[in-house]
Amino acid sequence: MLRRIEQNLESLVEGVFGRAFRSPVQPVELARKLAKEMDENKAVSVSRVYAPNEYILYLSPRDRAQYRQYEDALLLELATYLMEHAQAQGYALLSRPRILVEEDADLRVGLFGISTRMVEPKRSQRPQVPPEAPAAYDSAAAAAAEPTITIGGSRRKLVEPVVVLGRSEQCDIVVDDADASRRHAEIRRDGTKYVLVDLESTNGVCLNGERTNRAVLSHGDVVSIGRSQLHFEC
């Protein structure tokens, strides 16, 4: 369905910028064009297909003004849409999609542009964790900063040294998803870091669209368990 919509849009889009709409740009139009740019700018490697992870939206001042009161929420929703699109297409991402907005006074209402690029996260943002690394708990650090996990609109502070995620009612964070294992994964505090660990689940764990058994979490990461998505913030 999405592909058919995008194909219909192709005849209405020219050059770097989208067509000039008679009315202000709508979020659904931005979402479809972002997904189209992801498809058109993917790169095929030996074993993976990489997609851009950074997008810049160029909007007219008037178009941007209509989103100003909820711009952060809109950009998060668009990033989530791109993450789901990448997962559906089997694309690999170097990080969670990041969307920036810039105003261009030369653009008329309804006219917008998108540029993309692949940005490798800094090594310090995604440190490797050896399997033998212990899960240490720093109570002072926990008091100073309390990262959260959001699922289905419900936000949970991560204050315990180990938080279990899964379908079982006995889990610390219950994932109401038939594709989730009873004890699917854990988030362990390791000093000032939080480490995601797959508990040998049936369907595995994805971090920002890529399968993983163990990884350090960073702000904005999306953890996929079954068909459910959990957003990590710190």
C-alpha positions as CSV (number, residue, x, y, z in Angstrom):
1,M,0.0,0.0,0.0
2,L,2.8,2.4,1.0
3,R,4.7,1.6,-2.2
4,R,1.7,2.3,-4.4
5,I,1.2,5.7,-2.7
6,E,4.8,6.6,-3.2
7,Q,4.7,5.6,-6.9
8,N,1.7,7.9,-7.4
9,L,3.7,10.7,-5.7
10,E,6.7,10.2,-8.0
11,S,4.9,11.9,-10.9
12,L,4.3,14.9,-8.7
13,V,7.8,15.4,-7.4
14,E,10.6,17.1,-9.3
15,G,14.3,17.9,-8.6
16,V,15.6,18.1,-5.0
17,F,12.5,19.7,-3.6
18,G,9.0,18.3,-3.4
19,R,6.2,19.8,-5.4
20,A,4.5,23.1,-4.4
21,F,1.3,22.2,-2.6
22,R,-1.5,24.7,-2.5
23,S,-1.9,24.1,1.2
24,P,0.8,23.8,3.9
25,V,2.8,20.6,4.1
26,Q,1.1,17.9,6.1
27,P,3.0,15.4,8.4
28,V,1.8,12.4,6.3
29,E,3.4,14.0,3.2
30,L,6.7,14.4,5.1
31,A,6.6,10.8,6.3
32,R,6.0,9.4,2.8
33,K,8.7,11.5,1.2
34,L,11.2,10.6,4.0
35,A,10.6,6.9,3.3
36,K,11.0,7.5,-0.4
37,E,14.3,9.3,0.2
38,M,15.4,6.3,2.4
39,D,14.7,3.9,-0.5
40,E,16.4,6.0,-3.1
41,N,19.5,6.6,-1.2
42,K,20.2,3.2,0.2
43,A,23.6,1.6,-0.4
44,V,24.2,-2.1,-1.1
45,S,27.2,-3.7,0.6
46,V,28.4,-7.3,0.6
47,S,25.9,-8.6,3.0
48,R,23.7,-5.7,4.0
49,V,21.7,-2.9,2.5
50,Y,22.4,0.3,4.4
51,A,20.0,3.2,4.5
52,P,20.6,6.9,5.5
53,N,20.3,7.6,9.2
54,E,20.3,11.4,9.1
55,Y,17.7,13.6,7.3
56,I,17.4,17.3,7.1
57,L,14.0,18.8,6.3
58,Y,14.0,22.2,4.5
59,L,10.7,24.0,5.2
60,S,9.4,27.4,4.5
61,P,9.0,29.6,7.6
62,R,5.2,29.4,7.5
63,D,5.3,25.6,7.1
64,R,7.6,25.2,10.1
65,A,5.5,27.6,12.2
66,Q,2.5,25.3,12.0
67,Y,4.6,22.6,13.8
68,R,6.4,24.7,16.3
69,Q,4.3,23.8,19.2
70,Y,4.9,20.1,18.8
71,E,8.0,19.9,16.6
72,D,9.9,17.6,18.9
73,A,7.0,15.1,19.1
74,L,6.5,15.2,15.3
75,L,10.2,14.6,14.6
76,L,10.2,11.6,17.1
77,E,7.1,10.2,15.3
78,L,8.7,10.6,11.9
79,A,11.9,9.0,13.1
80,T,9.9,6.0,14.5
81,Y,8.1,5.8,11.1
82,L,11.5,5.6,9.3
83,M,12.7,3.0,11.8
84,E,9.7,0.8,11.1
85,H,10.1,1.3,7.3
86,A,13.7,0.3,7.5
87,Q,12.8,-2.8,9.5
88,A,10.0,-3.7,7.0
89,Q,12.5,-3.3,4.0
90,G,15.3,-5.1,5.8
91,Y,17.6,-2.1,5.8
92,A,20.6,-1.7,8.2
93,L,21.0,1.6,10.0
94,L,24.1,3.0,11.6
95,S,21.9,4.5,14.3
96,R,18.4,5.4,15.0
97,P,17.2,7.8,12.3
98,R,17.8,11.5,13.2
99,I,15.7,14.2,11.6
100,L,16.7,17.9,11.7
101,V,14.7,20.9,10.4
102,E,16.0,24.0,8.7
103,E,14.0,27.0,7.5
104,D,14.5,28.3,4.0
105,A,13.0,31.7,3.4
106,D,13.2,31.2,-0.4
107,L,10.7,28.3,-0.2
108,R,7.0,29.0,-0.7
109,V,4.3,27.4,1.4
110,G,3.9,23.7,0.5
111,L,7.4,23.5,-1.0
112,F,9.9,21.4,1.0
113,G,13.2,19.6,0.5
114,I,15.0,16.7,2.1
115,S,18.7,15.9,2.2
116,T,20.1,12.6,3.5
117,R,23.4,11.1,4.6
118,M,24.8,8.2,6.5
119,V,26.5,9.2,9.7
120,E,28.5,6.7,11.7
121,P,28.0,7.2,15.4
122,K,31.1,8.1,17.5
123,R,32.8,5.1,18.9
124,S,32.2,6.5,22.4
125,Q,28.5,6.5,21.8
126,R,28.4,2.8,21.1
127,P,31.1,1.0,23.1
128,Q,31.5,-2.7,22.7
129,V,30.7,-4.8,25.8
130,P,32.6,-8.0,26.3
131,P,30.4,-11.0,27.3
132,E,32.2,-11.3,30.6
133,A,31.5,-7.7,31.7
134,P,29.9,-7.7,35.1
135,A,26.7,-5.9,35.8
136,A,27.7,-3.4,38.6
137,Y,25.3,-1.1,40.3
138,D,26.2,2.4,41.2
139,S,23.6,3.7,43.6
140,A,25.0,7.3,43.5
141,A,24.9,7.4,39.7
142,A,21.4,6.0,39.7
143,A,20.2,8.8,42.0
144,A,21.8,11.4,39.8
145,A,20.3,10.2,36.5
146,E,17.3,7.9,36.0
147,P,16.9,6.8,32.3
148,T,13.5,5.6,31.2
149,I,11.9,3.1,28.9
150,T,8.7,4.0,27.2
151,I,6.3,1.4,25.7
152,G,2.8,1.9,24.6
153,G,2.7,5.4,26.1
154,S,3.7,4.2,29.5
155,R,7.1,5.4,30.9
156,R,9.1,3.5,33.4
157,K,12.2,4.8,35.3
158,L,15.2,2.4,35.3
159,V,16.3,2.6,39.0
160,E,16.9,-1.1,39.6
161,P,20.2,-2.8,38.8
162,V,18.5,-5.3,36.6
163,V,15.1,-4.8,34.8
164,V,13.5,-7.8,33.1
165,L,11.4,-7.4,30.0
166,G,9.0,-10.0,28.7
167,R,5.5,-11.3,28.3
168,S,5.3,-12.8,31.9
169,E,3.4,-10.8,34.5
170,Q,6.4,-11.4,36.7
171,C,8.6,-9.3,34.6
172,D,9.5,-5.8,35.7
173,I,8.3,-4.4,32.3
174,V,5.5,-6.5,30.8
175,V,5.6,-6.6,27.0
176,D,2.0,-7.5,25.9
177,D,3.0,-9.1,22.7
178,A,2.4,-12.7,21.6
179,D,5.8,-12.7,19.8
180,A,7.7,-11.9,23.0
181,S,9.1,-14.6,25.2
182,R,8.1,-14.8,28.9
183,R,11.5,-13.6,29.9
184,H,12.8,-11.9,26.7
185,A,15.5,-9.5,27.7
186,E,17.2,-7.6,30.5
187,I,18.5,-4.1,30.9
188,R,21.4,-4.1,33.3
189,R,23.1,-1.2,34.9
190,D,26.9,-1.3,34.5
191,G,28.3,1.7,36.3
192,T,26.9,4.7,34.4
193,K,25.9,2.6,31.4
194,Y,22.8,0.5,30.6
195,V,23.3,-2.7,28.8
196,L,20.6,-4.6,26.8
197,V,21.0,-8.4,27.0
198,D,18.9,-10.9,25.1
199,L,17.8,-13.8,27.4
200,E,18.0,-16.4,24.6
201,S,14.5,-15.4,23.5
202,T,12.7,-17.2,20.7
203,N,12.5,-14.2,18.3
204,G,15.5,-12.3,19.4
205,V,16.0,-8.6,20.1
206,C,16.7,-5.7,17.7
207,L,18.3,-2.4,18.5
208,N,17.6,0.4,16.1
209,G,16.6,-2.2,13.5
210,E,19.6,-4.6,13.9
211,R,19.6,-7.9,15.7
212,T,21.8,-8.0,18.8
213,N,22.5,-10.2,21.8
214,R,24.2,-7.5,23.9
215,A,24.7,-3.8,23.5
216,V,25.1,-0.6,25.4
217,L,22.1,1.7,25.2
218,S,22.2,5.3,24.1
219,H,19.7,8.1,24.3
220,G,17.0,7.7,21.6
221,D,17.6,4.0,21.0
222,V,14.6,1.8,20.0
223,V,14.5,-1.7,21.3
224,S,12.2,-4.1,19.3
225,I,10.8,-7.1,21.1
226,G,8.4,-9.0,18.8
227,R,6.2,-6.4,17.3
228,S,6.6,-4.0,20.2
229,Q,9.0,-1.0,20.4
230,L,10.5,0.3,23.5
231,H,12.1,3.8,23.5
232,F,15.2,4.4,25.8
233,E,15.9,7.9,27.0
234,C,18.6,9.2,29.4
